[in-house]
Amino acid sequence: MTNISMKCPVAVCGLIGYLALSLIAAGAERMAIVVGNAAYEAAPRLDNALRDARAVAALLQNEGFSVTLVEDGTTEAVYSAVGSFRESGGDASVGLFYFAGHGVEVAGRNYLLPVNAVLETEAQLRTQAIAVDSVLADMKEAGVKAKLVILDCCRDNPLKRSWVATRGVGRGLAEVKEEVLPDATMIMFAAGPGQPALDGEGRNSPFTTALLENFARPGISAFDAFLSVSDAVDQSTQKRQTPWLKFDGAGKVFRDFTIAHGELGASRPVVVTNRPVPGSGMSPNVPTAPAAVPPNRGSVSLDQIFQGSKYETFNAYSRTKILLGVQSKLAQMGYYQGVPDGQTGSLTHEAIVRWQASNSLPANGLLSTDTLARLGMDGLAEQRAPLLTGTWRGTYYYGTGYTAQQRANPVSFDVVIPEGNGGPEFTAVYTEPYTGFGTAGPDGQMHGSLKGTVLERDGRIFLQFGKSYRYFTQPPADYLGQLDPATGIIMGKWGFSNGSGGTFKLVPNP
């Protein structure tokens, strides 16, 4: 198994491109090209794109792929890497292409942007950008038996001052028709047609975070893994981003193909270390297989992860806060590659196992008293779930059942929860601008009340309430949101009994 990393100043692209072809030419059962573009010359920087690519490359190498990792690739570097499919991919049972960076749609065609793309003229679009259909054509010509393309590149049009910006480029990428796909091809888009994906505020984009979590699950098929990815992103972004899948009809190929080896439900860590590229004179981050650290269980529950710890009798809210602190510390040290959220999962388990093994502790993924003490988290006090007393700034977004104009114009509102009334049962009053719905009060604004409950489920804090109106009769809108312990923000969904509704956010006002 051969793995190389390419970081491409123009002067060395030719050398590294040749190196990539020669190394992969030996043949591989599974081969992958992974591209992470962050340092754009004419577009906003995407810090997560590079981290996304490195994490995906690590996962794939762990699962037996021969990986070519391209970091901040120029046009020449990306095309050279893709050419390896055409030159030597015929021996591969599966070829995978992953791209994290900027992408645009022009005249119905999807293009991936190298870091040196300027696109001041139409000719530059053809010569500088990488057309997605050209990647598919190279994979088809190579005779790769199963072709999987993953595009986390649907960010909004990044080239505001270019020729592209004058051509009415839409948001996101364009739909791909099944009939134009080569046989046995699946394309995973981070977001649906015309929908920009989010780069994210954590270590990885929301899409790649979900991808790493679900593709690392041994025994799950690529097809089923994507469905889990889609559900996870849909939930984590409050439906602002919904991944999208296209395949040529040969769905059985991907229902039978698994990214991660092993039995369903097992768990193994992923490690990224530094190893030089032979002959290149560079020492980039290259994913390598980890030392054998057999955990005695996979992803565990909030109750299980504190077994044997003096904190196992703490309430669920306190244990969630402790776990959030552990994730944050492990992320700072490079062990945890997800977004700290206070929730258990395979990424959390693997990060704890790797850190424990590196610190001569039992590598079981549990937060024992010794593990927490070595992490500098000793002498912790139990906490109570917060009361919601005070003022909040809310925003609700229209979704299902509303016009495009309404969906484009969220409404802000203010909520006041009186002292001593913050939970578990609470009431509140709210005020919002009059938007033509219902009846406004004498001051020209809408007024009403909230009545609900603060809920605790599996260590998570939820706010559930009905929103009633003061100056007219209307069935209450139902709201359900989850408290983020890291930010204090509550986000969730709202709706009426007829099925219309949307999403909302509540931010505490100091």
C-alpha positions in Angstrom: 0.0 0.0 0.0 1.5 3.3 -1.1 0.5 6.7 0.3 1.9 10.1 -0.7 1.1 13.7 0.0 1.4 16.5 -2.5 1.7 20.2 -1.6 2.3 22.0 -4.7 4.2 25.1 -5.5 4.3 25.2 -9.3 8.0 24.4 -9.5 7.6 21.0 -8.0 4.2 20.0 -9.4 5.6 18.1 -12.3 8.0 16.1 -10.2 5.3 15.2 -7.6 2.8 14.4 -10.3 5.3 12.0 -11.9 6.0 10.5 -8.4 2.3 10.0 -7.8 1.9 8.1 -11.1 5.0 6.0 -10.6 4.1 4.9 -7.1 0.5 4.1 -7.8 1.4 2.3 -11.0 2.3 -0.8 -9.0 -1.5 -1.4 -8.7 -3.9 -1.2 -5.8 -7.1 -3.0 -5.0 -8.5 0.3 -3.7 -7.1 3.7 -4.8 -8.1 7.2 -3.8 -7.3 10.8 -4.8 -8.0 13.2 -1.9 -7.7 17.0 -2.6 -7.9 19.7 0.1 -7.7 23.3 -1.2 -7.6 26.1 1.4 -5.1 28.8 0.4 -7.0 30.3 -2.6 -5.3 33.2 -4.3 -8.5 34.9 -5.6 -11.2 33.5 -3.2 -11.8 33.2 0.5 -9.6 30.8 2.4 -11.2 27.6 3.6 -9.2 26.4 6.7 -11.4 23.4 7.2 -10.9 22.1 3.7 -7.3 21.1 4.4 -8.2 19.4 7.7 -11.1 17.7 6.1 -8.8 16.2 3.3 -6.2 15.0 5.8 -8.7 13.3 8.0 -10.4 11.6 5.0 -7.0 10.5 3.7 -6.2 9.0 7.1 -9.5 7.1 7.3 -9.1 5.7 3.7 -5.5 4.6 4.3 -6.6 2.9 7.5 -9.0 0.9 5.4 -6.4 -0.3 2.8 -6.7 2.4 0.1 -3.6 3.6 -1.8 -4.0 7.3 -1.2 -2.7 10.3 -3.1 -3.2 13.4 -0.9 -3.1 16.8 -2.7 -2.8 19.8 -0.5 -3.5 23.3 -1.9 -3.4 21.9 -5.4 -2.9 24.0 -8.5 -4.6 23.1 -11.7 -1.6 21.1 -12.8 -1.3 19.2 -9.5 -5.0 18.2 -9.4 -5.1 17.1 -13.0 -1.8 15.1 -12.5 -3.3 13.3 -9.6 -6.6 12.6 -11.4 -4.6 11.3 -14.3 -3.4 8.4 -12.1 -6.8 6.9 -12.5 -6.4 6.9 -16.2 -2.8 5.7 -16.2 -3.0 2.9 -13.6 -6.5 2.6 -12.1 -7.5 -0.5 -14.2 -6.4 -2.9 -11.4 -8.5 -1.2 -8.8 -11.8 -2.7 -7.7 -12.8 0.8 -6.5 -11.6 4.3 -7.2 -12.5 7.1 -4.9 -12.1 10.9 -5.6 -12.7 13.3 -2.7 -12.5 17.1 -3.0 -12.8 19.8 -0.3 -12.6 23.3 -1.5 -14.4 25.9 -3.6 -16.7 24.7 -6.5 -19.0 26.5 -8.9 -21.6 25.7 -11.4 -21.6 27.5 -14.8 -24.1 26.7 -17.6 -25.1 23.5 -15.9 -21.6 22.1 -15.5 -19.8 21.7 -12.2 -16.2 22.9 -11.7 -13.7 22.3 -8.9 -11.4 25.3 -8.3 -7.6 24.9 -7.8 -6.0 27.4 -5.5 -4.5 29.4 -8.4 -7.8 29.8 -10.3 -8.6 33.4 -11.3 -11.2 32.9 -14.1 -11.2 36.4 -15.5 -12.2 35.1 -18.9 -14.3 32.2 -20.2 -11.2 30.6 -21.6 -9.7 30.5 -18.1 -12.7 28.5 -16.9 -11.8 25.8 -19.4 -8.1 25.8 -18.7 -7.9 26.5 -15.0 -10.9 24.8 -13.3 -11.4 21.1 -13.1 -14.7 19.9 -14.6 -16.3 17.2 -12.6 -17.3 15.3 -15.8 -13.6 15.2 -16.8 -12.8 13.4 -13.5 -15.6 10.9 -14.2 -14.2 10.4 -17.8 -10.7 9.6 -16.5 -12.1 7.1 -14.0 -14.2 5.5 -16.7 -11.3 5.3 -19.2 -9.1 3.7 -16.5 -11.6 0.8 -16.2 -12.0 1.3 -12.4 -14.8 -1.2 -11.5 -16.6 1.0 -9.0 -16.3 4.8 -9.0 -17.1 6.9 -5.9 -16.8 10.7 -6.1 -17.3 12.8 -2.9 -17.6 16.6 -3.3 -17.6 18.8 -0.2 -17.3 21.9 -2.4 -20.7 23.5 -2.7 -19.7 26.7 -1.0 -21.4 29.9 -2.3 -19.8 31.5 -5.4 -16.4 32.5 -4.1 -15.2 34.5 -7.2 -17.2 37.7 -6.7 -15.0 39.8 -9.0 -14.3 37.4 -11.8 -15.8 36.6 -15.2 -17.7 33.8 -13.4 -19.5 36.4 -11.2 -20.9 38.1 -14.3 -22.6 34.9 -15.6 -25.3 34.6 -12.9 -23.7 31.7 -11.2 -26.1 30.2 -8.7 -25.6 28.9 -5.2 -24.1 25.5 -4.9 -23.5 22.9 -7.7 -25.8 21.8 -10.5 -27.8 18.6 -10.6 -26.1 15.7 -12.4 -28.3 13.4 -14.5 -28.1 9.7 -14.0 -27.8 9.0 -17.7 -24.5 10.9 -18.0 -22.8 8.9 -15.3 -20.4 6.1 -16.2 -21.4 2.5 -15.1 -21.1 1.8 -11.4 -20.7 5.4 -10.4 -21.9 7.1 -7.2 -21.5 10.9 -6.5 -22.0 12.2 -3.0 -22.6 16.0 -2.8 -22.2 17.8 0.5 -25.4 19.7 -0.3 -28.3 19.5 -2.7 -28.5 21.2 -6.1 -28.4 25.0 -5.7 -27.7 24.7 -2.0 -24.3 26.0 -0.6 -22.6 23.8 1.9 -21.2 25.1 5.2 -17.4 25.2 5.9 -18.3 25.0 9.5 -16.9 26.5 12.7 -15.4 23.4 14.2 -12.4 21.3 13.1 -14.1 19.9 10.1 -17.1 20.9 7.9 -20.4 19.4 8.9 -20.4 17.1 5.9 -16.9 15.7 6.5 -17.5 15.4 10.2 -20.5 13.1 9.5 -18.5 11.3 6.7 -15.7 10.5 9.1 -18.1 9.3 11.8 -20.1 7.0 9.5 -17.5 5.8 7.0 -15.4 4.5 9.9 -18.1 2.1 11.0 -16.9 -1.3 10.0 -19.3 -3.5 8.0 -21.7 -0.7 6.9 -22.1 -0.3 3.1 -21.1 2.9 1.3 -24.8 3.3 0.3 -26.1 3.0 3.9 -23.2 5.1 5.3 -24.2 7.9 3.0 -27.8 7.8 4.2 -26.5 8.1 7.8 -24.3 11.0 6.7 -27.2 12.8 5.1 -29.3 12.4 8.3 -26.5 13.6 10.5 -25.8 16.7 8.4 -29.5 17.5 8.0 -29.8 17.4 11.8 -26.6 19.2 12.7 -27.3 22.1 10.3 -31.0 22.4 11.2 -31.8 21.5 7.6 -29.8 24.4 6.2 -27.7 21.7 4.3 -28.9 18.4 3.1 -26.4 16.1 1.3 -27.4 14.6 -2.0 -26.7 11.4 -3.8 -26.6 10.4 -7.5 -25.8 7.0 -8.9 -26.2 5.3 -12.3 -28.7 2.7 -11.1 -26.1 0.1 -10.1 -26.9 0.6 -6.5 -26.1 -3.0 -5.6 -22.4 -2.3 -6.2 -22.4 0.2 -3.4 -24.7 -1.7 -1.2 -22.2 -4.5 -1.2 -19.1 -2.3 -0.9 -17.9 -1.2 2.6 -15.3 1.5 3.3 -14.3 0.1 6.7 -13.3 -3.5 7.0 -14.3 -5.6 10.0 -17.5 -6.7 11.7 -20.5 -4.4 11.9 -20.2 -2.3 15.1 -16.5 -2.7 15.7 -14.3 0.4 16.1 -10.7 1.2 15.3 -8.7 4.4 15.7 -7.3 6.6 12.9 -3.9 8.3 13.3 -2.3 11.1 11.2 1.5 11.3 11.6 4.4 12.9 9.7 6.3 10.8 7.2 8.4 12.2 4.4 7.5 11.6 0.7 10.3 9.5 -0.9 12.3 11.6 -3.3 10.3 14.8 -2.9 12.3 16.5 -0.1 9.1 17.4 1.7 7.7 16.2 5.0 3.9 16.7 4.8 1.2 15.3 7.0 0.7 11.7 5.7 -1.8 9.4 7.3 -0.4 6.1 8.5 -1.9 3.0 10.0 -2.0 3.1 13.9 -0.4 0.7 16.3 -2.7 -2.0 17.3 -4.8 -0.7 20.2 -7.8 -3.0 20.6 -10.6 -1.2 22.5 -12.9 -3.5 24.5 -15.9 -1.8 23.1 -16.9 0.6 20.3 -18.9 3.8 20.7 -20.3 3.8 24.3 -23.2 5.6 26.0 -22.9 8.5 28.4 -23.5 6.1 31.3 -20.9 3.6 30.1 -18.1 6.1 29.4 -18.0 7.1 33.1 -18.0 3.5 34.5 -15.4 3.2 37.3 -15.1 7.0 37.7 -16.0 8.9 40.8 -18.1 11.0 38.5 -20.4 8.2 37.3 -23.1 9.2 39.8 -23.1 12.9 38.6 -26.3 14.0 36.8 -26.4 13.7 33.0 -25.9 17.4 32.5 -22.7 17.5 34.5 -21.3 14.4 32.7 -22.1 16.0 29.4 -20.2 19.1 30.4 -17.2 17.0 31.5 -17.2 15.1 28.2 -17.3 18.4 26.3 -14.2 19.5 28.2 -12.5 16.2 27.3 -13.3 16.6 23.6 -12.0 20.2 23.6 -8.7 19.2 25.3 -8.2 16.2 22.9 -9.0 18.4 19.9 -6.3 20.9 21.0 -3.8 18.1 21.2 -4.7 16.7 17.8 -6.4 13.5 19.0 -10.1 14.4 18.5 -11.1 15.2 14.9 -14.7 16.0 15.4 -16.6 19.1 16.7 -16.7 19.2 20.5 -20.4 18.7 21.4 -20.5 16.8 24.7 -21.9 13.7 22.9 -20.5 10.2 22.7 -19.6 8.6 19.4 -16.9 6.6 17.6 -14.7 9.6 17.0 -14.8 10.5 20.7 -14.1 6.9 21.7 -11.2 6.6 19.3 -9.6 9.8 20.4 -9.7 8.8 24.1 -8.3 5.3 23.2 -5.4 6.9 21.3 -4.6 9.4 24.0 -4.7 6.7 26.7 -2.4 4.5 24.7 0.0 7.4 24.3 0.0 8.1 28.1 0.4 4.5 29.4 -3.2 4.2 30.6 -5.6 1.3 29.9 -6.8 2.0 26.3 -10.4 1.3 26.8 -12.0 4.6 25.9 -13.6 5.2 29.3 -13.3 8.4 31.3 -11.9 6.8 34.5 -10.8 9.0 37.4 -7.1 8.5 36.4 -7.8 9.4 32.8 -9.6 12.6 33.8 -6.9 13.5 36.3 -4.1 13.1 33.7 -6.1 15.4 31.4 -6.1 18.0 34.2 -9.8 17.5 35.0 -9.7 16.4 38.6 -11.8 17.7 41.6 -14.8 18.5 39.4 -18.0 19.6 41.0 -21.5 18.5 40.0 -23.5 21.1 38.1 -27.3 21.7 37.7 -28.9 22.2 34.4 -29.2 25.9 33.8 -32.4 27.8 34.5 -33.5 29.8 31.4 -34.3 33.0 33.3 -33.5 36.2 31.5 -33.8 37.7 28.1 -33.2 35.9 24.8 -32.9 37.0 21.2 -34.7 34.7 18.9 -34.8 34.1 15.1 -37.1 31.9 13.3 -36.7 30.7 9.7 -39.5 29.7 7.4 -39.4 26.3 5.7 -41.9 23.8 4.5 -45.2 25.4 3.3 -43.9 28.9 2.8 -42.9 31.0 -0.2 -39.3 31.6 -1.4 -39.6 35.2 -0.2 -40.6 34.1 3.2 -37.8 31.5 3.4 -35.3 34.2 2.5 -36.4 36.6 5.2 -36.1 35.2 8.8 -37.9 37.0 11.6 -36.2 38.2 14.9 -38.1 38.2 18.2 -37.4 38.9 21.8 -38.2 36.6 24.7 -38.3 37.4 28.4 -38.4 34.6 31.0 -39.2 36.0 34.5 -37.0 35.4 37.5 -37.6 32.1 39.3 -39.4 30.7 36.3 -36.7 29.1 34.2 -37.5 25.4 34.5 -38.4 22.7 34.4 -41.8 24.3 33.7 -41.7 27.9 32.5 -43.7 30.7 30.9 -42.5 33.7 29.0 -43.6 36.6 26.9 -42.3 37.6 23.4 -42.4 40.5 21.0 -41.7 40.4 17.2 -42.2 42.8 14.2 -45.5 42.6 12.4 -45.0 40.8 9.1 -48.6 40.7 7.8 -49.5 37.5 9.7 -52.3 37.8 12.3 -53.0 41.0 14.1 -50.5 43.5 15.5 -50.9 45.3 18.9 -51.3 49.0 19.5 -47.5 49.5 19.1 -47.5 47.9 15.6 -45.7 44.8 16.8 -46.9 41.2 17.5 -47.0 40.0 21.1 -47.7 36.7 22.7 -46.7 34.1 25.3 -44.6 30.9 25.5 -45.4 28.0 27.8 -43.2 25.0 28.0 -40.8 22.6 29.7 -37.0 22.2 30.1 -36.2 18.5 29.4 -33.2 16.4 30.0 -32.7 13.4 27.8 -29.5 11.3 27.7 -27.4 14.2 29.0 -28.9 16.7 26.5 -31.0 19.7 27.5 -34.1 20.5 25.4 -36.6 23.3 25.4 -40.1 22.4 24.4 -42.8 25.1 24.2 -45.9 26.4 22.5 -46.1 29.9 21.1 -49.5 31.6 21.4 -50.7 35.0 20.1 -52.2 37.8 22.1 -54.4 39.8 19.7 -55.9 37.0 17.5 -56.9 33.4 17.8 -54.6 30.8 16.2 -53.5 27.3 17.2 -50.1 27.7 18.9 -46.9 26.9 17.0 -44.9 24.1 18.6 -41.1 24.6 19.2 -38.5 22.0 20.2 -34.8 23.0 20.5 -31.6 21.6 22.0 -29.3 23.6 24.2 -25.6 23.7 23.1 -23.6 23.5 26.4 -20.6 25.1 24.7 -22.4 28.3 23.6 -25.7 28.4 25.5 -27.5 28.7 22.2 -30.8 26.8 21.7 -31.5 25.6 18.1 -34.3 23.4 16.8 -37.5 23.2 14.8 -41.0 24.8 14.9 -44.2 24.0 13.2 -48.0 24.0 13.0 -50.3 21.0 13.0 -50.8 21.4 9.2 -47.1 20.4 8.6 -45.8 23.9 7.8 -42.9 25.2 9.9 -39.2 25.8 9.9 -36.2 26.2 12.2 -35.3 28.6 15.0 -32.5 29.8 17.2 -32.5 31.4 20.7 -29.4 33.3 21.8 -29.1 34.4 25.5 -28.7 38.2 26.0 -26.3 39.1 28.8 
